[in-house]
Amino acid sequence: MKPTPNSYIEAMLAYTPGEQPQGEGWIKLNTNENPYPPSPAVAAAVMSALGADGAALRLYPSPDSRRFREAVSVLHGLPVDHVLAGNGSDDVLNLLIRAYAGPGRPVGMLNPSYSLYPVLAAAQNAPVVRVEIQADLTFSIHAVTDSGASIFFITNPNAPLGINYARKTIAQVAADFKGLLVVDEAYAAFAPEDCSELLRTHSNVVITRTLSKAHALAGMRVGYVLARPEVIGLLDRVRDSYNLDRLAQAAGVAALNDANWLQETVGKVKRSRERLTQSLLDIGWSVVPSATNFVLATPVRMGSPPGVSTSEHAFEFLRSKKILVRRFPAHPLTASALRITVGTDAEVDAFLHAAKEWTAGRG
Ligand code: PMP
């Protein structure tokens, strides 16, 4: 007899990660990684945690990532029982959905936003309700509060659009929404304000953060959630008991403790983002104002008005120059655009050079 999997697992599709090209020479502007290496304190901390012979790896890590959570707690001025560490923020997003959604208990999200949420919902056999972002890039607060979702995700700043919703808008949602409101702040370090202070005023608000973007640790898998202790207690029940390995915990502490590195790097990325935005506007592309480390821009040139096939053509032209960006063809707000991660100055220059060449009709 053939073993029978859960039918809803059989029916679901896996998340599609951005391409990680093999071989040399690629300019990788497709997965919003940081173009700069992490704080030098990170490598030192990882080496020290590893030791000369790796013997420390015999031992299990701190099950509750104690030192890392203490560092987060100091950073946000919150007690340590308000913090749970994750193997990347994807891990905490999964735990939140495990704890709060299921059959008849929908996961809500703005559309477009992070395409992992529906995958995590499908894995719990939970329905998904989507609140559409309008053409003017706003969304209806009522549509969120009337969505009937048990847990609602607002990606803020939004990915893949890049715009930031004001804290007071999110506070209005939190005040009227009956379920758990998760503000996914993966890109908050690049934004003018964040929502962490809503934790003090709204008991249904949860904040998720990652060290993959601003801290340049995508390869290490470190994230965290800030929430009231009742919520943290639930997540603690359903997480892997050792969800962060030793090296990730050490790297996370070192990264959080180097505030100067963070400030400098985020400053550089923001300056490059403004240069990239302005240069694209100058050649006639339209660009969504970004509060992140990427820009969503719509390519256009003589004879090729904005549209899906124009963006596809620009994408393929860039790819032929070994410059990788990302397309989001599934949603009308993103289908004609390219999402371009902010790179180093040299990478931005190479991208702009190719973009100008394409816009001028060569290629
Ligand atoms: N949230 C959003 C909105 C993201 O874009 C990403 C990165 N793809 C994540 C969460 C996950 O980040 P990580 O798991 O690397 O911490």
Residues whose N, C-alpha, C, O or C-beta is under 5 A from the ligand:
A	BS01	PMP	G88 S89 D90 Y114 T155 A159 D184 A186 T210 S212 V222 G223
